[in-house]
Amino acid sequence: MTTKPVSEMTFEEAMAALEQVVTQLERGEVALEESIALYERGAALKVHCSDKLKAAEEKVELIRAQEGRATGTTPAEGM
């Protein structure tokens, strides 16, 4: 298991690490204490991935909102 802090991981790194955690837990080949540590790390990875996705969604919404704004500073004629 990698020791890189979850907060320093990219979304892709965190997803890969979460997949590894799930695989190890599903196999059931780890001791109870290690299972607990893996579960805790998996929970932290899940939160981190969710936060990264939420931030990305907010950026997309901001871009979409900016696309709908007027780009000129002069009112259209006839208004």
C-alpha positions in Angstrom: 0.0 0.0 0.0 1.3 3.4 -0.9 2.1 5.9 1.9 1.4 9.0 -0.2 -1.0 11.2 1.7 -4.5 11.1 0.2 -4.6 14.9 0.2 -1.6 15.0 -2.2 -3.1 12.6 -4.7 -4.6 13.4 -8.1 -8.0 12.1 -8.8 -6.5 9.3 -10.9 -4.1 8.3 -8.3 -6.8 8.2 -5.6 -9.1 6.1 -7.8 -6.3 3.6 -8.5 -5.5 3.4 -4.8 -9.2 3.0 -4.0 -9.4 0.1 -6.5 -6.4 -1.6 -4.8 -8.0 -1.2 -1.4 -11.3 -2.7 -2.6 -9.4 -5.6 -4.2 -7.4 -6.3 -1.1 -10.5 -6.2 1.1 -12.5 -8.4 -1.2 -9.8 -11.1 -1.2 -10.0 -11.2 2.5 -6.3 -12.2 2.7 -5.3 -9.4 5.2 -5.3 -9.5 9.0 -8.1 -7.8 10.9 -6.0 -4.8 11.9 -4.7 -4.3 8.3 -8.3 -4.6 7.1 -9.4 -1.8 9.4 -6.5 0.4 8.2 -7.4 -0.4 4.6 -11.0 0.4 5.2 -10.1 3.8 6.8 -7.8 4.6 3.9 -10.5 3.6 1.4 -13.0 5.9 3.1 -10.6 8.8 2.9 -9.9 8.0 -0.7 -13.6 8.0 -1.5 -14.1 11.4 0.1 -11.1 12.8 -1.7 -12.4 11.5 -5.1 -15.8 12.9 -4.4 -14.4 16.3 -3.5 -12.3 16.3 -6.7 -15.3 15.4 -8.8 -17.4 18.1 -7.1 -14.7 20.7 -7.8 -14.5 19.6 -11.5 -18.3 19.8 -11.8 -18.3 23.3 -10.3 -15.6 24.4 -12.8 -17.7 23.0 -15.7 -20.8 24.9 -14.4 -18.8 28.1 -14.2 -17.6 27.7 -17.7 -21.1 27.0 -18.9 -22.4 30.1 -17.1 -19.7 32.3 -18.7 -20.6 31.0 -22.1 -24.1 32.4 -21.7 -22.9 35.9 -20.8 -22.7 38.8 -23.3 -19.2 39.4 -24.6 -19.7 43.0 -25.8 -20.0 46.2 -23.7 -22.1 48.2 -26.1 -25.9 47.6 -26.1 -27.4 46.2 -29.3 -28.9 48.9 -31.6 -32.7 49.4 -31.5 -33.1 48.5 -27.8 
